[in-house]
Amino acid sequence: MIFARVVGNVVCTLKDEKLVGTKLLLVQPVDLANAAKGNPLVAVDAVGAGEGELVLLVQGSSARQTSRTESTPVDCAIFAIVDTIEKDGKTAFRKATDKVAA
């Protein structure tokens, strides 16, 4: 599982028929300090995420295990929107404030 921030939308007018009706999002993997880690990825949105939200991704065969992506040609899927992250007894992230705690 990978933390990522949704940074944009990807629109494809022509795509495999198994992907018709799917929402593709551009996501940037991040660490707990919200710093970018690696290159942006395109992910199928299985949960209704929106731009700016912190999400969890899966890649590889796990990306085809959601009800939305089953038997589809995908390698990266958003399967959760993060509400809260707690680390060492402290809140590191809370969606309500949508910022990384210092």
HUQUI-V764648 format. One record per residue. N is the residue number from 1. RES is the residue in one letter. PHI is phi as a letter, one per 20 degrees, with the letter a starting at -180 (NA if undefined). D_CENTER is the distance of its C-alpha to the mean C-alpha in Angstrom with 1 decimal. Layout:
n = <N & N>
res = <RES & RES>
phi = <PHI & PHI>
d_center = <D_CENTER & D_CENTER>
This chain:
n = <1 & 2 & 3 & 4 & 5 & 6 & 7 & 8 & 9 & 10 & 11 & 12 & 13 & 14 & 15 & 16 & 17 & 18 & 19 & 20 & 21 & 22 & 23 & 24 & 25 & 26 & 27 & 28 & 29 & 30 & 31 & 32 & 33 & 34 & 35 & 36 & 37 & 38 & 39 & 40 & 41 & 42 & 43 & 44 & 45 & 46 & 47 & 48 & 49 & 50 & 51 & 52 & 53 & 54 & 55 & 56 & 57 & 58 & 59 & 60 & 61 & 62 & 63 & 64 & 65 & 66 & 67 & 68 & 69 & 70 & 71 & 72 & 73 & 74 & 75 & 76 & 77 & 78 & 79 & 80 & 81 & 82 & 83 & 84 & 85 & 86 & 87 & 88 & 89 & 90 & 91 & 92 & 93 & 94 & 95 & 96 & 97 & 98 & 99 & 100 & 101 & 102>
res = <M & I & F & A & R & V & V & G & N & V & V & C & T & L & K & D & E & K & L & V & G & T & K & L & L & L & V & Q & P & V & D & L & A & N & A & A & K & G & N & P & L & V & A & V & D & A & V & G & A & G & E & G & E & L & V & L & L & V & Q & G & S & S & A & R & Q & T & S & R & T & E & S & T & P & V & D & C & A & I & F & A & I & V & D & T & I & E & K & D & G & K & T & A & F & R & K & A & T & D & K & V & A & A>
phi = <NA & c & f & b & d & f & d & r & d & c & d & c & f & d & b & g & g & f & d & f & n & e & e & d & c & e & c & d & g & c & e & f & e & m & e & f & c & m & e & f & c & d & c & f & e & e & c & n & f & c & g & n & f & e & c & d & d & c & c & m & f & f & f & e & d & e & f & e & d & g & m & d & e & c & c & b & c & e & d & b & d & f & e & b & c & d & c & l & m & c & f & e & b & c & g & g & d & l & b & e & f & e>
d_center = <9.7 & 8.0 & 7.2 & 5.5 & 6.6 & 6.3 & 9.7 & 11.0 & 11.7 & 13.1 & 16.3 & 18.2 & 21.5 & 22.4 & 20.2 & 21.0 & 22.2 & 19.8 & 17.0 & 19.0 & 17.5 & 13.8 & 11.5 & 10.0 & 7.8 & 8.3 & 6.0 & 8.3 & 8.3 & 10.5 & 13.2 & 14.5 & 16.6 & 13.7 & 15.2 & 13.5 & 13.6 & 14.3 & 13.5 & 10.7 & 9.1 & 8.9 & 6.5 & 8.1 & 7.0 & 9.0 & 9.2 & 10.0 & 7.5 & 9.4 & 10.0 & 10.3 & 8.3 & 7.1 & 4.2 & 4.9 & 4.6 & 8.1 & 10.3 & 13.8 & 15.7 & 13.4 & 10.9 & 14.0 & 14.7 & 13.0 & 15.6 & 13.9 & 13.6 & 16.8 & 19.2 & 17.1 & 16.9 & 13.3 & 12.2 & 8.4 & 6.5 & 3.9 & 6.9 & 7.1 & 7.4 & 9.4 & 13.0 & 15.0 & 15.3 & 18.9 & 20.4 & 24.1 & 25.0 & 23.5 & 20.5 & 18.2 & 15.8 & 16.4 & 14.4 & 17.9 & 18.8 & 15.4 & 16.6 & 16.8 & 20.2 & 22.7>
